[in-house]
Amino acid sequence: MLNIDRRSSYAALKQEICTTFLNAVERRLPDPVAISVSGGIDSMAMVGAARRLRPEGRILTFSAGDAPDDPELIWARRVADRFRTEHHEVIMEPDDVLSIMPTLVWHLEDPIARTETLMAYKLCAAVAPLSRVVLRGDGADGLFGGMSRHQLLALAGRIPPARSFLADIYRYTQSATAPSSFLGRLAIQHYFAKKIPEVPVVLGVQEASSTSPLPAGPEMLNEVIVQGPRHALPMLLQKVERMHGAFGVRTVSPFVDHGMIRLASQIPSRFKHDGLHDKKIFREAMQSLLPPEFASRPKYPQRIRETTAFCDALEVLSRRWLDDGAVTLQYYDPGSVSSLLKRPSSGLWKPEHAMRIWTLVGAEIWARTFLIGDGGEPVQA
């Protein structure tokens, strides 16, 4: 049961968030200070906090992108300039997709990497010669409602008549569960299904259905995200720590601080996401550390963009690994795999389509490495 603090004013909570955040960052500041920076509020806030705590100290910032014009790189440069850091950039080239993927899966020991993980892996190589510890913003979205799915939960909590419809969309985007309401079926058929391709059919397994109701009441968002530190966050940190461990770098996050987690669990859902604005109270709390345009910048997904060059590399990767002898074809229906791999006439896969191909390739590499092989070293196609 959540212990929501309804006595504290919005202003008082903002101040407490800022103070708790500064304390969490200070306890984790390495020497020299090294921070992984994107264009998101979490990493910007860490840099702002580090500069507040070390007014004249040496701060190293690292960012990764798929080209010099990547919005994440552009905003990271602005952060570095504003806070006077020693900035380092890593560009993810299309050829990196082909060469690094098997090694990444081998280090992770799971087929769980998306393209942002590949970018972060290459970034670790840049961090390692300069610092053995790096700050990251892992866990922030889960504490303060920063993910796209949190908007659905926030709206469902604020608009009870729409709860069934929004719950259908939420389940479909999380587990491809078929909708039960008419509006849910309509929305998925005409909008989401065009963006998210069907999951490859697993042979010999009946489709699972997740029909358990979402929590009721205005704290629906909190009731769901409070499970994050218990379930989703440990899985995320396992991936992050293995990736950094490949280079002997330790990663720390102020958002896994006990004080931050305890405070976040006491903040009402409506303060975190009002249905339109994600991380609302956290963004406003960070205005004491950041310029207004930094604190209000909308969330931008960090990933390799689905350019022609990337899609070309992904097609080569899929042909290299998902041939007729693929291990995964023993588990997935070949027809649905073939349909998934079909490249659209535009030559560009949509983001989630590309990521499903990416995950399938990762599963194949993992299977050849750890099911067929002995896992002693990365396998090559």
N, C-alpha and C positions, 0 to 999 in steps of 0.2 A: 504494500500500500504506500503510495506516495505521500510524503509529508510536505505539502505545498504551503509555503509561507505567504499567507494572505495579509499579514500585518504590515510588512515592509512596503514602503512606497516605491514607485518606479524609480525615482531619483536615487533613493537610498540603495536599491538593488544595483543600479548602474555603478555607483561608487564602490560598492562591495565587490562587484565583478572586477573592476579595474584593480583594486587593491590586492585581491586574491590572485589575479593573473600576474601582477608584478612580483608577488612573493613566489609564485610557482616558477616563473622564469628565472628569478635570481637564484633559486636553489639548484637550477640546472645549467647555469652558464658555464660553458667550458672555457679554457684558456689556451689558445685564443678563442674568442667567440666565433662559432661557425654556424650559419643558419641556411637551410634550404628554403629558397624564396620563389614563390610563384606570384601571380598577380592577385591572389586571394587575400581576404581580410585576415586570415589566421597567420600566415607567414609575415604579412605586413605588420601586424600587431606585435609579433615577436621581435622584429627588427626595431620597431618603435620603443618597445619595452627595454630591449638591450641597450639602446642609445640613452634612454632615460637613466638606466642603472649604471652605465659606463659612459659618462659624457665625453670623455677623451680616450676611451679604450679602443683597441683594435677590434674591428668587427669584419669578418669575412662572410660574404654572401655568395650563394651558388644558385644558379637557375638553369633550367633545361628547356629547350623548345625544338620545334622541327624546322625552323628557318629563322633568320634574323628578324622577320616581320611578325613572328608569333606574338599574339597579344600578351601572353604570359611573360615573354622576354621583355617586351616593351615596358610593361608595368614594373617588372622587377628592376629594370634600369632606373626608372623614376624613383623607386624606393631607395636604391643604392645611392643615387645622387642626393636625395633629400636627407638621408641619414649618414652620409659620408662613410660608406663602407668600401672595402676592397672587393670588387665584384668580379665574379668568374661566370662565364657562360659556356654551356655545352650545347652543341647542335646535333640533333639526332638525324643522321642521314638515312635514306632508304636502304642502302646496303647494310646498315647496322641491323636492320630487321632480320636479314638473312643470316648474318654471321653470329649475332649475340643470342638469338632466341634459344638454341639448344643449351647453351651454357647457363642462361637465366633459369630455365626450367630445372636444370640439374641442381643449381644452388637452392632453389625454392623447394624442391622435392615434391611439388604439387603443380598441377596445371591451372594455376590461379592467377597468372599474370595477365594484366591488360597492358595496353601500350604505354600508359603513364608509368607502369612499373619498369618497363624497359628504359624509359627516359631517366628515371631515378637511379637505375642500376648504372647507367653510364655516368651520371652525376657523381655517384659514389667514388668512381675512379678518379675524378677531379678533386674530391674532398680529401681522400686518403693521404696524399703527400703533405697536406697542410694542417690537418687536424684529425684527431682520433675520435672526436665526439662531434655530432652535428644535431642541431635543433630542428625538429619538424613539427608541423601542426596536426599530427595524427590525433583523431578523436574529437576535434572541434565540431565538425558537422553533426556528429551523433549527440553531442551535449546540447547544442543550441539550435537544432532544426535547420541545418544548412543544405539538405539534399532535396532533390526535386520531389521525391516521394513524400517528404514532410509537408509539402504544400497540400497534397491530397488529404493527409491526416488533419492538418489545421483547418481546412475547409469543412471536412466531415464533422469536426468537433464544434464548429461554429454554425453549421447549417444542418441540423438534425434531419430534416426531410430528405436531404440529398445523401444521407449516410450510406444507404444501400448501393446507390449508383457509384459513389466515390470509392466504396470498399471494393466493388467489382474491378474498377480500374487499378486500384492499388494492388490487389492480388494478381491481376494479369501482368502488370509490369514487374512484379517481384518473382512470380513463379509460373507464369503463363497459364494460370488457372482460368478455365472457361467462366465467363460471367453468368450470373443467374438472373439479373434484372434486364428488362427490355432496354432501358437507357444505357446500361453497361454494354450490352451486346452491340447496340447502335454505335456508341462511341468507339469501341474497339474495332468494329468492322470498318468504319469510315475514317478513322484517324490513326489509332495506335498500330493496327495491323499493317498499315502502309509504312510505318517506321521501324517496326520490330518484326523480323521474319519468324516463322514458326521454328520452334525448337526441334532439332533432329529427333526422330522417333527412336526410342530405345527398344531394341528387340526383346520380345518376351516379357515386357512389363506393361501392365495396364496403367493408363494415365491416372496419376494421383490428383485428388481434388482437395483444395484447402478452402473449406467453407466455414471455418470457425469465425464467429462474429468478431469484429473489432471492438475494443473497449468502448463503452458508452460514456457520454458526459463531456463536459468542456475540456477535461484533461486528457482526451484521447491521444493527442500527440505525445504528451509526457509518458502516458502509460505504455506506449510502444517504444519510445527511444530510451526509456529507463533500462530496457533489456540490453542496450548496446554495450555498456561496460562489462556485462556478464557473458555475452555471447559474441557479438560482431566485433567488438574491439580486440579481444584476444586473438581472433583469427587474422585481423588486419595487422596487428603488431607482430605476429609470427612471420607473416610475409615480409614486412618491412625489416625486421631484425635479421632474417636470413639473407636478404639482399645486401644489407650493409655489412653483415658479417663476412661476406665474400671478400671484402677489402679491409677487414680488420677495423671497421669503423662502428662505433656504438651510436645509436640514435636515441634521443630523448625528446619527450613532448611535454610541455606544461599542461596540456589538456588531459593527461592521465593522472595529474596530481590529485591526491585524495580530497584536498580542499576545493578544487575546481569541480570535481564530480559531485561532491556533497552539495555545494552551492547551486550548481545547475539543476540538480534534482528538486530543489525547493522553489524554483522560479516557475510561475504559471505559464502554461502553454501559450496563451495569447501574447505574452511578452516575447516569446521566442520567434513565433511565426504567426502573423495575423491573417494569413491567407494570401497575402500579396508580397510581403517582405520577409525574406529569410534572415535568421540570426538577428532579428530586430534589436533586441536589447543589447546583445554583445557588440554590434556595430556602433550603437550609440555610446556604449561604455568606452569603446576604444577611441572616441573622438578626442579624448584628453591626451592620447598618445600619437594620433595620426592627423594629418590634414583632412578636411572634410571629404575631398574627392577620393581619398584613399579608403576611408572608412565606409563610404557608400557605394563603392564599385560593386556591381552585380557579380555573382559567382560565374566563373567561366570554367568549363571542364578542361582539366589538364590532360591532354592526350596528343598523340600524333594525328594531325588532321588528315582527313580522307582525300588527299590530293591524288592526282593521276599517278605521281611517282610512288606514293605509298601503296595505292591500289595495285599498281604493277608489281611491287615487291611482295604484297600479300598474295597475289595470284601465283607468283613463282613459288612462294613458300608453301601454298596449299598443294600445288602440283608436285612439289618435291616430296612432301610428306604424306599426302592423302591419295596415294596411288592405289592400284588394285590390290596391293599386298598390305594395305594399312591395317594395323591391329584394331583400330577403332571401328572398322567396318564389320568386325565380329560382334560389336555391341550396338551399333547404330544402323538403322535402315539405310542401305546404300542409295535408295531413291531420294530420301529426304536430304541426305548429305549432298547428292548431286544437285538438287534444287537449290540448296543453300549456297553452293559454290558458283552457281551461274552468275556471271557478271552482267550487270544491267547495260542497256544500250548506251547510257551516258558514260560508261566506263568507271563510274564512281559509286562505290557502295555507301549506303547510309551508315552513320556511326554505329548503331547497334547491330546492323547486319555485318559490318566488318568485324566487330568484336566477337560475334558468334563464330565466325570463321577462325578468328584468332584463337579463341578458346578451344575449338576443335583441333587445330594444329598443335596447340599446347598439350592437349590430352594425348595426341598421337606421339609426340616427343616423349612425354612422361611414360607412356606405355612401353615404348621401345627401350627406354632407359632403365626403368625399374621393374617392369613385368617380364620383358623378354631378356634384357641385359641384367647385369649384376649391380648397376648403379655406381660402378667404380669411377666412371668418367662420363662426360657428355657424349651422347651418340651423334653421329652425323648421317644425314640421308644419303 
